[in-house]
Amino acid sequence: MGDRVADLEARVVELETRLAFQDQALAELSDALAGLRTEAARNAEALRRGLEEIRQASGSFFADPAQEPPPPHY
């Protein structure tokens, strides 16, 4: 009977050890995911600003043909 108790105690210790490692891994994954979400939000904002700058700059490069004066031969 003593061997059975020792075996059960060993199994419980093994399970507790595994659980501790899984808790640590879960916390690390959660932190990594939070970091990636923050980075993705920063990247999305940078992309939005870049696209807005391109839209604003393209207006000065390409004038609206309706607002252009007629060519001199008219």
Secondary structure, DSSP 4 states (H G I P E B T S, - for coil): -HHHHHHHHHHHHHHHHHHHHHHHHHHHHHHHHHHHHHHHHHHHHHHHHHHHHHHHHHHHHS--GGGSPPPTT-
